[in-house]
């Protein structure tokens, strides 16, 4: 049976949304999960509670992935607690909707640091443990905007585009070590990130999506789950779009 029993997963930004759904999905399939959060400990505890309610095992750990030393401690915590790391899901990210001209250096530095550097930091620290055992799967959460770009989300789109190239490049480098690197690029997903949309704006967006509705966090979590399993062992360096056909 293709499950994750005996596997150890780290999910960044797992206190809510896609990260929470992913952590729970991995736990349901047998993985021991480290739930990372940056600020909201209460929400992280809710994720952990959901994991425990299904009879699975997990822990929470506070770390700002944009800080290399903190990301190093995050990965080490998983190894110290569970003995290894098999799966890393780089989900932590922020967005900022608005005109590029209205942004300032602080705005874009924060987004670049969390979205892009956070992915790089955690990946660098995780592969130190994966290379010696020649096994591992890293899944980066990107976005469809990383491929086609979005007006009023210029820096966000740029960070996701960089994550896509990081994914493809690192996959080639680590393939000989049997470590797979892939990314999931969500389309319009019903999360807190889209709560700023009015009902009319949501309706207009739904009309642009061929399947006629927003995606759910479980749509993304299930794709991450597939990429974490042995059934996807021949898939690496891919950016998998989960967007209802919008792009």
N, C-alpha and C positions, 0 to 999 in steps of 0.2 A: 504494500500500500504506500502511495506517495504522500507521506506526511512529513512533519517537521519535528517529530519526536527526537529528543536528544540534541536539537539545534538551539543555538543562542542567538537572539536578535537584539539589535539596538535600533530604536526608532527615535529620531530627533523630532522635536516639536510635537510630541505625542499627547499633549494635554487636551487637544480638541480636534475637531474636523477630520481631515484626511489622516493625520497622524494617529489620532485615537482609534479610528476605524481600522487602520492598518495594524496597530499593536494588538487589538482584539482579534483580528483575523489570524494573525500569526500565532497567537496564543491558543486559539481554538484548534489550530492544526498541530499543536504539540510543542511549539517553541517556548523556551523561557525568554521572557522579554524584559529588557530594560527600557522603561518609559522616561524619556528625557523631557525636561521642561526648562524654561528660562525664568519665568516670573510667577505663573499661576500654579502654586503648589496644590491648592484645593482642587483645581481642575485635573491635575495630574493624578491626584488621589482618586478621583472619580474614574479615570481610565483604569487605574490599578484595581479598583473595586470591581469593575466590570470583568476584568481578567480573572479575578479570584472567584467571582460568582459562577464562572463556567468551569471551575475546577482546575484552572491553569495557574502557572506561577510567573510572577514578575516582581520587579522592584522599580522604584522611581529614583531619579537622580537629577539634581539641578546643575545645569551647566549652560553657559553662553557659548554656543558653537563658533561664534565669530572670533573668539579668543583661542589661540592655538593651545595654550596651556590647559585651559578648561576642557577643550575637546579631548586633549590627551588624557586628562583625569577621567573623563566620561567613558572612553573606551577601556581604560585600565580598570575601571570599576566593574565593567562587565566581565573582563578576564579574571579579575580577583574573585568575583562572586561566583561565576559559573565555570571558570577554567578555560574559556575560549570565547571567540566571537566567530559566528558563521555567516551572519546576515547583518548588513548595515543598510538602513533606510534613511537617506538624507532628505528629510521632509521639511525641516525648520525653514521658514521663509516669511517675509513680510512684503506687502505691496503698498503703493502710494499712488492714488488716482489723482491726476491733475496735470496741468500743462508743464512741460519741461522747463519753460522759461521762468515759471514761478517756484521751481525747486531751488534749493541751495546745496552747498557742498556737504553739509551735515546730513541732509536728506539722502543724497545718493551714496555717500560713504556708508551709512548705516545699512542700506539695502544691499549694497555690494558685499559688505562684510558678513551679513547674516546669510544671504542667499547663495552667493558664490564662494566666499572664503570659508563659510561654515561647511559647505560640501567638500571643499578641498581639505580643510583641516581634519575633519572626521575620517575622510577616506585615507589620508596619509597615515593617520594613527592606527586605523583598523588593519590596513594591509601589512603592517609590521608583524601582526600576529597571524595573518592569513597566508603569507608567502611561505613560511617554514613548513606549514602543513599542506601546502598546495591545494587549498580549497577555500571557497568563499563566494558570496554573492553580494554585490553592492547595487542598490537600486536608488537612483536619484529622482526626486520629484521635480519635474520641469513644468512646462506649460506649452500649450499650442502657440502662445504669443512668442515663445522662444524661437519659433520657426518663421512665423509670418509677421510678427511685430504688432504692437497695439498703440494707437494714438492715445495720449494721456496716460500711458503706462510705459514710457520709453525706457527708463532705467530698469524697471522690472523685466520687461521683455529682453533687454540686453543681458541681464544676469542669467536669465533662463536659456538664452541662446548660447552663452558661454558654458553653461552647464552641459548643454547638448554636445558641444565640441570636446569638453573635458571627458564626458562619458565615452565618446567614440575613441578618443586618443588613449585614455587609460585602459580601455578594453583591449586594444591592440598590444599594449605594453605588458599586460598581465595575463593574457591568454595562455602563454606558455606555462604559467604557474597555476593554471586551472582555476583562475579567479575570474568570475564574470561580472561585467559592469554594464548595466542597462539603465534606461530612464523611462519613466512614465510621464507622458505629457497630457495632462487633463485639459478638457475643453471648459465649458461653463458648468461649474459644479455648484450645487446648492450648499454653500458654506457661509460662514460669517464674513468672508472676504467680499461676498456679493450682497450683503445686507443693505448696503448703501443705495442699491438700485430701487427705483420706485416700481410700483406694480405695472405701470404702463411700460417702463423700460424693460422689465422682466418679460412681459408679453411680447414685446418687439424682438427681444433676443430669442425667445422660444420659436418665433416664426422663422428665424434664420437658421435654426437647427433642424436638419432633415428629420430626425426622429421626433421632433416636436416638444422636447422637454429638456430641462437641466439634468445633468448627471448627478449621481449621489456619491457620497464619500465611499460607499461600499463598492461602487463600480471601480474606483481607483484601488481600494484595498485588495479587491480580488485579483486585479492585474498584478499588483506587487506580490501577492501570495503566489501566483503562478511563477513569477520570475525568481522566487525564493526556493522553489522546489526542484527536485531532480528532473522532473518532466520537461524543464526548460534548459537542460544542461548544454544544448547546442546553440543557445541564443546568447549572444554577447555583442556589445557595441550598438545596440538598437535603441531608438527613441520610439516608444510605442504610444501612439496617439489614442486617447480614450476621450472622444469628443462628439459622439453622436453624429458624426459625418459632416460637421460644420466646416471643416477644412479639408 
